[in-house]
Amino acid sequence: MKTISSTVYQAFALFVLASFALLSVSLQAGEPVAYKQVAPPPPELYGVGFYGAIDGGANVFQNFGDSDFPSHLTDPFFGSGLSLDVTQEHDVGIFGGIKLGYIFGTGIVRPTVEADLFYNGFNFGGDFTLRDPVGDVLGQDNVSRWVNSGAFMANFILRFSFGRFQPYAGAGVGAYYAQAEGFEFQNVPFVGTVNTGNLSYADLAWQVVAGADYYWTPKFSTFIEYHYLDYTTTFASTHIRTFTRRNGGEIDVSGVNFGDLGQHLVGAGVRFHF
């Protein structure tokens, strides 16, 4: 009997140990598997590096500076000199061109350099009144001429990145070339003819720009932009010539200066990053 009891006891003990072993394996198999944590992808960068753009819009307002005649018009023949008064017309013109540039850095403030090349067409016109030294009117005419010009500017800009939305402001300097058909006053008393000849000129230009981009993708945006553009010593300057027929003589008074031509341009465009 003792042998049978001992055998039963041993079998029961083995059964209990086997049950605990199976339960332990089952619990371990049910535990979740630990995975290695993956870092999130970096945020997308909108508007960095090289870009090209096309833009266009309206030249909404133009304003000439004060005009003056050269010092040699104080010749005794003319007394204190002639004067030319201009009541300018401000017709809307057009502009359009291309930009090539580079945006430095990826932070909030991004310095930018840009070549800004564009056609600028506008109307040069108004009521022109020629007066003698005592203020009497010698001749009047309403002049309207379409001016074709090109501006070639280097811009220095600060952009501010807020993700897709990027406002900016800056300034530029460069040169312009302009040309237009001339005009003249016929049969001016004591003077004869005041004739501009064809107008063309090239000189320094400068501008202030401000605008904002919205990036639809990291490499493509649409933008709006404002320019204050200044053509120095305007294309009409140094080209006006008066000729007196008195005693068969002629006096060249080229050097009349209309001053700078300030212009306000408003436009829009698209920008592509390479």
DRENDO-1510 file (C-alpha; in Angstrom, 1 decimal, always signed):
<recs>
REC; n; res; u; v; w
REC; 1; MET; +0.0; +0.0; +0.0 .
REC; 2; LYS; +2.8; +2.4; +0.9 .
REC; 3; THR; +4.3; +1.9; -2.6 .
REC; 4; ILE; +1.1; +2.6; -4.4 .
REC; 5; SER; +0.4; +5.8; -2.3 .
REC; 6; SER; +4.0; +7.0; -3.0 .
REC; 7; THR; +3.5; +6.5; -6.7 .
REC; 8; VAL; +0.2; +8.3; -6.8 .
REC; 9; TYR; +1.7; +11.2; -4.8 .
REC; 10; GLN; +4.6; +11.5; -7.2 .
REC; 11; ALA; +2.3; +11.5; -10.2 .
REC; 12; PHE; +0.1; +14.2; -8.7 .
REC; 13; ALA; +3.2; +16.3; -8.0 .
REC; 14; LEU; +4.4; +16.0; -11.5 .
REC; 15; PHE; +0.9; +17.0; -12.8 .
REC; 16; VAL; +0.9; +20.1; -10.7 .
REC; 17; LEU; +4.4; +21.1; -11.9 .
REC; 18; ALA; +3.4; +20.5; -15.5 .
REC; 19; SER; +0.3; +22.7; -15.1 .
REC; 20; PHE; +2.3; +25.6; -13.6 .
REC; 21; ALA; +4.8; +25.4; -16.5 .
REC; 22; LEU; +2.1; +25.4; -19.2 .
REC; 23; LEU; +0.3; +28.4; -17.4 .
REC; 24; SER; +3.6; +30.4; -17.3 .
REC; 25; VAL; +4.2; +29.8; -21.1 .
REC; 26; SER; +0.7; +30.8; -21.9 .
REC; 27; LEU; +1.0; +34.1; -19.9 .
REC; 28; GLN; +4.3; +34.9; -21.6 .
REC; 29; ALA; +2.8; +34.2; -25.0 .
REC; 30; GLY; -0.1; +36.7; -24.3 .
REC; 31; GLU; +2.1; +39.6; -23.4 .
REC; 32; PRO; +2.3; +42.4; -26.2 .
REC; 33; VAL; +5.4; +42.6; -28.3 .
REC; 34; ALA; +7.4; +45.8; -27.7 .
REC; 35; TYR; +8.2; +47.7; -31.0 .
REC; 36; LYS; +11.0; +50.3; -31.5 .
REC; 37; GLN; +9.5; +53.8; -31.6 .
REC; 38; VAL; +10.0; +55.5; -35.1 .
REC; 39; ALA; +10.7; +59.3; -35.2 .
REC; 40; PRO; +8.1; +61.4; -37.0 .
REC; 41; PRO; +9.1; +62.7; -40.5 .
REC; 42; PRO; +10.6; +66.3; -40.6 .
REC; 43; PRO; +8.1; +69.1; -41.5 .
REC; 44; GLU; +8.0; +70.1; -45.2 .
REC; 45; LEU; +10.0; +73.2; -46.1 .
REC; 46; TYR; +8.1; +75.6; -48.3 .
REC; 47; GLY; +10.0; +78.0; -50.6 .
REC; 48; VAL; +13.7; +77.4; -50.2 .
REC; 49; GLY; +16.7; +77.6; -52.6 .
REC; 50; PHE; +16.6; +78.7; -56.3 .
REC; 51; TYR; +13.5; +79.9; -58.0 .
REC; 52; GLY; +12.1; +81.4; -61.2 .
REC; 53; ALA; +8.9; +83.4; -61.5 .
REC; 54; ILE; +6.7; +85.1; -64.0 .
REC; 55; ASP; +4.5; +88.1; -63.1 .
REC; 56; GLY; +2.4; +90.9; -64.6 .
REC; 57; GLY; +0.0; +93.6; -63.7 .
REC; 58; ALA; -0.9; +97.3; -64.0 .
REC; 59; ASN; +1.1; +100.5; -63.8 .
REC; 60; VAL; -1.7; +102.3; -62.0 .
REC; 61; PHE; -0.1; +105.8; -61.5 .
REC; 62; GLN; +2.8; +107.8; -62.8 .
REC; 63; ASN; +4.1; +111.2; -61.5 .
REC; 64; PHE; +6.8; +113.4; -62.9 .
REC; 65; GLY; +9.0; +115.5; -60.7 .
REC; 66; ASP; +9.4; +119.2; -61.0 .
REC; 67; SER; +10.7; +120.3; -64.5 .
REC; 68; ASP; +13.3; +122.9; -65.1 .
REC; 69; PHE; +15.2; +124.4; -68.0 .
REC; 70; PRO; +19.0; +124.5; -68.2 .
REC; 71; SER; +21.1; +127.5; -67.1 .
REC; 72; HIS; +21.9; +128.7; -70.6 .
REC; 73; LEU; +18.3; +129.7; -71.0 .
REC; 74; THR; +19.2; +132.8; -69.0 .
REC; 75; ASP; +20.6; +134.1; -72.2 .
REC; 76; PRO; +19.6; +137.8; -72.5 .
REC; 77; PHE; +17.6; +137.0; -75.6 .
REC; 78; PHE; +15.2; +135.1; -73.4 .
REC; 79; GLY; +15.5; +137.3; -70.3 .
REC; 80; SER; +15.0; +135.0; -67.3 .
REC; 81; GLY; +14.2; +132.0; -69.5 .
REC; 82; LEU; +11.3; +130.0; -70.8 .
REC; 83; SER; +9.2; +127.7; -68.7 .
REC; 84; LEU; +7.2; +124.5; -69.6 .
REC; 85; ASP; +4.2; +123.7; -67.4 .
REC; 86; VAL; +2.8; +120.1; -67.5 .
REC; 87; THR; -0.6; +119.1; -66.2 .
REC; 88; GLN; +0.0; +115.3; -66.3 .
REC; 89; GLU; -2.5; +112.6; -67.1 .
REC; 90; HIS; -2.3; +109.4; -65.1 .
REC; 91; ASP; -3.4; +106.7; -67.4 .
REC; 92; VAL; -3.1; +103.0; -66.4 .
REC; 93; GLY; -0.3; +101.1; -68.1 .
REC; 94; ILE; +0.9; +97.4; -68.0 .
REC; 95; PHE; +3.9; +95.5; -67.0 .
REC; 96; GLY; +5.1; +91.9; -67.2 .
REC; 97; GLY; +8.4; +90.0; -66.8 .
REC; 98; ILE; +10.4; +87.3; -65.1 .
REC; 99; LYS; +12.3; +86.9; -61.9 .
REC; 100; LEU; +15.3; +84.6; -61.0 .
REC; 101; GLY; +16.4; +84.4; -57.4 .
REC; 102; TYR; +17.8; +82.5; -54.4 .
REC; 103; ILE; +16.4; +82.2; -50.9 .
REC; 104; PHE; +18.9; +81.7; -48.1 .
REC; 105; GLY; +18.2; +79.5; -45.1 .
REC; 106; THR; +15.2; +77.7; -43.8 .
REC; 107; GLY; +14.3; +79.7; -40.7 .
REC; 108; ILE; +11.5; +82.3; -40.2 .
REC; 109; VAL; +13.6; +85.2; -41.7 .
REC; 110; ARG; +15.1; +84.3; -45.1 .
REC; 111; PRO; +17.3; +86.8; -47.0 .
REC; 112; THR; +16.8; +86.7; -50.7 .
REC; 113; VAL; +18.6; +88.1; -53.8 .
REC; 114; GLU; +16.7; +88.4; -57.1 .
REC; 115; ALA; +17.0; +89.5; -60.7 .
REC; 116; ASP; +13.8; +91.3; -61.7 .
REC; 117; LEU; +13.5; +91.9; -65.4 .
REC; 118; PHE; +10.3; +93.3; -66.9 .
REC; 119; TYR; +8.6; +95.3; -69.7 .
REC; 120; ASN; +6.8; +98.5; -68.5 .
REC; 121; GLY; +4.4; +100.3; -70.8 .
REC; 122; PHE; +2.5; +103.4; -69.9 .
REC; 123; ASN; +1.1; +106.6; -71.3 .
REC; 124; PHE; +3.2; +109.8; -71.3 .
REC; 125; GLY; +0.7; +112.6; -71.6 .
REC; 126; GLY; -0.9; +115.7; -70.4 .
REC; 127; ASP; -1.5; +119.4; -71.1 .
REC; 128; PHE; +1.8; +121.2; -72.0 .
REC; 129; THR; +2.0; +125.0; -71.7 .
REC; 130; LEU; +5.1; +126.9; -72.9 .
REC; 131; ARG; +5.5; +130.4; -71.3 .
REC; 132; ASP; +7.8; +133.3; -71.9 .
REC; 133; PRO; +9.9; +135.0; -69.1 .
REC; 134; VAL; +7.0; +137.2; -68.0 .
REC; 135; GLY; +4.5; +134.3; -67.9 .
REC; 136; ASP; +2.7; +134.8; -71.1 .
REC; 137; VAL; +1.6; +131.7; -72.9 .
REC; 138; LEU; +3.6; +131.0; -76.1 .
REC; 139; GLY; +2.1; +127.7; -76.9 .
REC; 140; GLN; -0.2; +124.9; -75.6 .
REC; 141; ASP; -0.8; +121.3; -76.6 .
REC; 142; ASN; -2.3; +118.1; -75.3 .
REC; 143; VAL; +0.3; +115.4; -75.7 .
REC; 144; SER; -0.3; +111.7; -75.5 .
REC; 145; ARG; +2.4; +109.2; -76.3 .
REC; 146; TRP; +2.7; +105.5; -75.3 .
REC; 147; VAL; +6.1; +104.8; -73.8 .
REC; 148; ASN; +7.8; +101.4; -74.1 .
REC; 149; SER; +10.4; +100.7; -71.4 .
REC; 150; GLY; +12.4; +97.9; -69.9 .
REC; 151; ALA; +13.6; +97.7; -66.3 .
REC; 152; PHE; +16.5; +95.6; -65.2 .
REC; 153; MET; +16.7; +95.4; -61.4 .
REC; 154; ALA; +18.7; +93.6; -58.7 .
REC; 155; ASN; +16.5; +93.2; -55.6 .
REC; 156; PHE; +17.5; +92.5; -52.0 .
REC; 157; ILE; +14.6; +91.1; -50.0 .
REC; 158; LEU; +13.7; +89.8; -46.6 .
REC; 159; ARG; +11.1; +87.0; -46.6 .
REC; 160; PHE; +9.3; +85.8; -43.5 .
REC; 161; SER; +8.2; +82.2; -43.5 .
REC; 162; PHE; +5.1; +81.0; -41.7 .
REC; 163; GLY; +4.8; +77.7; -43.5 .
REC; 164; ARG; +2.7; +78.1; -46.6 .
REC; 165; PHE; +2.3; +81.9; -46.1 .
REC; 166; GLN; +5.4; +84.0; -46.8 .
REC; 167; PRO; +5.2; +87.8; -46.8 .
REC; 168; TYR; +8.3; +89.8; -47.9 .
REC; 169; ALA; +9.6; +93.3; -48.5 .
REC; 170; GLY; +12.8; +94.8; -50.0 .
REC; 171; ALA; +14.4; +97.2; -52.4 .
REC; 172; GLY; +16.2; +97.1; -55.7 .
REC; 173; VAL; +18.5; +99.1; -57.9 .
REC; 174; GLY; +19.3; +98.9; -61.6 .
REC; 175; ALA; +18.7; +100.6; -65.0 .
REC; 176; TYR; +16.0; +101.3; -67.5 .
REC; 177; TYR; +15.6; +102.0; -71.2 .
REC; 178; ALA; +12.6; +103.9; -72.5 .
REC; 179; GLN; +11.5; +105.2; -75.9 .
REC; 180; ALA; +8.5; +107.1; -77.3 .
REC; 181; GLU; +7.4; +109.2; -80.3 .
REC; 182; GLY; +8.2; +112.9; -79.8 .
REC; 183; PHE; +6.0; +116.0; -80.0 .
REC; 184; GLU; +6.4; +119.7; -80.9 .
REC; 185; PHE; +4.8; +123.1; -80.6 .
REC; 186; GLN; +4.4; +124.9; -84.0 .
REC; 187; ASN; +4.6; +128.6; -84.6 .
REC; 188; VAL; +5.5; +129.7; -81.1 .
REC; 189; PRO; +5.8; +133.6; -81.1 .
REC; 190; PHE; +9.4; +134.9; -81.0 .
REC; 191; VAL; +10.7; +131.3; -80.7 .
REC; 192; GLY; +9.5; +129.3; -83.7 .
REC; 193; THR; +9.3; +125.6; -83.0 .
REC; 194; VAL; +9.7; +123.6; -79.8 .
REC; 195; ASN; +10.5; +120.1; -80.8 .
REC; 196; THR; +11.4; +117.1; -78.7 .
REC; 197; GLY; +12.4; +114.7; -81.4 .
REC; 198; ASN; +11.9; +111.1; -80.7 .
REC; 199; LEU; +12.3; +110.3; -77.0 .
REC; 200; SER; +14.6; +107.6; -75.8 .
REC; 201; TYR; +16.8; +107.4; -72.7 .
REC; 202; ALA; +18.6; +105.0; -70.4 .
REC; 203; ASP; +19.5; +105.7; -66.8 .
REC; 204; LEU; +19.4; +104.6; -63.2 .
REC; 205; ALA; +16.3; +103.1; -61.8 .
REC; 206; TRP; +15.4; +102.0; -58.2 .
REC; 207; GLN; +12.4; +100.4; -56.6 .
REC; 208; VAL; +10.8; +99.3; -53.3 .
REC; 209; VAL; +8.8; +96.0; -53.4 .
REC; 210; ALA; +6.5; +94.3; -51.0 .
REC; 211; GLY; +4.3; +91.2; -51.4 .
REC; 212; ALA; +3.3; +87.8; -50.2 .
REC; 213; ASP; +3.4; +84.2; -51.4 .
REC; 214; TYR; +1.1; +81.3; -50.7 .
REC; 215; TYR; +2.7; +77.9; -51.3 .
REC; 216; TRP; +0.4; +75.3; -52.7 .
REC; 217; THR; +3.2; +72.8; -52.6 .
REC; 218; PRO; +6.8; +73.1; -51.2 .
REC; 219; LYS; +8.0; +74.2; -54.7 .
REC; 220; PHE; +5.1; +76.1; -56.2 .
REC; 221; SER; +3.4; +79.3; -55.1 .
REC; 222; THR; +1.2; +82.2; -56.3 .
REC; 223; PHE; +2.0; +85.7; -55.1 .
REC; 224; ILE; +0.8; +89.3; -55.2 .
REC; 225; GLU; +3.3; +92.2; -55.3 .
REC; 226; TYR; +3.5; +96.0; -55.2 .
REC; 227; HIS; +6.4; +98.1; -56.7 .
REC; 228; TYR; +7.2; +101.8; -56.2 .
REC; 229; LEU; +9.4; +102.2; -59.3 .
REC; 230; ASP; +11.5; +105.3; -60.0 .
REC; 231; TYR; +13.0; +106.2; -63.3 .
REC; 232; THR; +15.7; +108.8; -62.6 .
REC; 233; THR; +16.3; +111.8; -65.0 .
REC; 234; THR; +13.4; +110.7; -67.1 .
REC; 235; PHE; +13.4; +109.7; -70.7 .
REC; 236; ALA; +12.0; +113.1; -71.8 .
REC; 237; SER; +14.9; +114.9; -70.1 .
REC; 238; THR; +17.8; +116.4; -72.2 .
REC; 239; HIS; +15.8; +115.9; -75.4 .
REC; 240; ILE; +13.7; +119.0; -75.8 .
REC; 241; ARG; +15.2; +121.5; -78.3 .
REC; 242; THR; +13.8; +124.9; -79.1 .
REC; 243; PHE; +14.9; +126.8; -82.3 .
REC; 244; THR; +14.5; +130.5; -82.8 .
REC; 245; ARG; +14.0; +131.7; -86.4 .
REC; 246; ARG; +14.8; +135.3; -85.4 .
REC; 247; ASN; +17.6; +136.6; -87.7 .
REC; 248; GLY; +18.0; +133.0; -89.0 .
REC; 249; GLY; +19.7; +131.9; -85.8 .
REC; 250; GLU; +18.9; +128.7; -83.8 .
REC; 251; ILE; +19.3; +128.1; -80.1 .
REC; 252; ASP; +19.5; +124.6; -78.8 .
REC; 253; VAL; +18.1; +124.3; -75.3 .
REC; 254; SER; +18.4; +120.6; -74.9 .
REC; 255; GLY; +18.7; +119.9; -71.2 .
REC; 256; VAL; +15.1; +120.5; -70.1 .
REC; 257; ASN; +14.6; +118.2; -67.1 .
REC; 258; PHE; +11.2; +116.7; -66.1 .
REC; 259; GLY; +12.7; +115.2; -63.0 .
REC; 260; ASP; +12.3; +111.6; -61.9 .
REC; 261; LEU; +9.3; +109.6; -62.9 .
REC; 262; GLY; +7.7; +107.8; -60.0 .
REC; 263; GLN; +5.4; +104.9; -60.7 .
REC; 264; HIS; +3.1; +102.6; -58.8 .
REC; 265; LEU; +2.8; +99.0; -60.1 .
REC; 266; VAL; +0.5; +96.3; -58.7 .
REC; 267; GLY; +0.6; +92.7; -60.0 .
REC; 268; ALA; +0.6; +89.0; -59.4 .
REC; 269; GLY; +2.5; +85.9; -60.5 .
REC; 270; VAL; +3.6; +82.3; -60.0 .
REC; 271; ARG; +6.9; +81.1; -58.5 .
REC; 272; PHE; +8.6; +77.8; -59.2 .
REC; 273; HIS; +11.5; +76.4; -57.1 .
REC; 274; PHE; +14.1; +74.2; -58.8 .
</recs>
